[in-house]
């Protein structure tokens, strides 16, 4: 299952906090598609996933938003 998480207009550390809250609500193997505008997520989300054992499946940069797909591994 894929869940959408809209964190547009939120600044660090809120996108990371919201991802942490959401990852606890989904099942192993599910993905979360995060929509963000803070460019800090390009570094923060992969670093958070590495520390917590989850996987960044894809990062897409558009003109006005960033889309990051994270898979819950455990």
FIMAR-223524 format. One record per residue (C-alpha): x, y, z; residue in one letter. Coordinates in steps of 0.02 Angstrom, whole numbers, padded with zeros to 5 digits. Example, Ala and Ser with C-alpha at 12.3 -4.5 7.8 and 13.67 -1.06 7.14 Angstrom:
BEGIN
[vexlo [00615, -00225, 00390], a]
[vexlo [00684, -00053, 00357], s]
***
This chain:
BEGIN
[vexlo [00000, 00000, 00000], x]
[vexlo [00060, 00177, -00034], x]
[vexlo [00016, 00318, 00085], x]
[vexlo [00029, 00503, 00040], x]
[vexlo [00110, 00623, 00163], x]
[vexlo [00096, 00807, 00121], x]
[vexlo [00228, 00908, 00214], x]
[vexlo [00232, 01053, 00091], x]
[vexlo [00273, 01220, 00171], x]
[vexlo [00339, 01134, 00328], x]
[vexlo [00520, 01170, 00374], x]
[vexlo [00649, 01060, 00457], x]
[vexlo [00630, 00964, 00569], x]
[vexlo [00441, 00944, 00539], x]
[vexlo [00450, 00837, 00380], x]
[vexlo [00562, 00712, 00471], x]
[vexlo [00448, 00713, 00624], x]
[vexlo [00293, 00685, 00517], x]
[vexlo [00378, 00541, 00425], x]
[vexlo [00425, 00462, 00591], x]
[vexlo [00244, 00474, 00650], x]
[vexlo [00177, 00401, 00488], x]
[vexlo [00302, 00257, 00476], x]
[vexlo [00236, 00193, 00642], x]
[vexlo [00060, 00181, 00569], x]
[vexlo [00097, 00080, 00412], x]
[vexlo [00141, -00102, 00384], x]
[vexlo [00311, -00171, 00336], x]
[vexlo [00331, -00160, 00147], x]
[vexlo [00213, -00012, 00131], x]
[vexlo [00277, 00147, 00050], x]
[vexlo [00252, 00329, 00097], x]
[vexlo [00253, 00459, -00040], x]
[vexlo [00309, 00621, 00040], x]
[vexlo [00272, 00787, -00047], x]
[vexlo [00387, 00924, 00018], x]
[vexlo [00446, 01099, -00025], x]
[vexlo [00590, 01114, 00099], x]
[vexlo [00748, 01066, 00004], x]
[vexlo [00824, 01006, 00168], x]
[vexlo [00727, 00844, 00147], x]
[vexlo [00847, 00793, 00009], x]
[vexlo [00977, 00763, 00144], x]
[vexlo [00872, 00738, 00300], x]
[vexlo [00754, 00600, 00241], x]
[vexlo [00890, 00484, 00170], x]
[vexlo [00992, 00510, 00329], x]
[vexlo [00841, 00472, 00439], x]
[vexlo [00802, 00315, 00337], x]
[vexlo [00981, 00254, 00353], x]
[vexlo [00979, 00276, 00543], x]
[vexlo [00808, 00195, 00564], x]
[vexlo [00828, 00053, 00440], x]
[vexlo [00704, 00106, 00305], x]
[vexlo [00735, 00131, 00120], x]
[vexlo [00719, 00280, 00004], x]
[vexlo [00647, 00206, -00156], x]
[vexlo [00643, 00363, -00261], x]
[vexlo [00674, 00550, -00257], x]
[vexlo [00598, 00666, -00388], x]
[vexlo [00636, 00851, -00393], x]
[vexlo [00510, 00963, -00477], x]
[vexlo [00512, 01151, -00494], x]
[vexlo [00406, 01184, -00340], x]
[vexlo [00407, 01019, -00244], x]
[vexlo [00507, 00866, -00199], x]
[vexlo [00433, 00692, -00199], x]
[vexlo [00518, 00558, -00094], x]
[vexlo [00456, 00379, -00084], x]
[vexlo [00507, 00287, 00074], x]
[vexlo [00479, 00101, 00105], x]
[vexlo [00454, 00036, 00281], x]
[vexlo [00576, -00108, 00300], x]
[vexlo [00534, -00173, 00474], x]
***
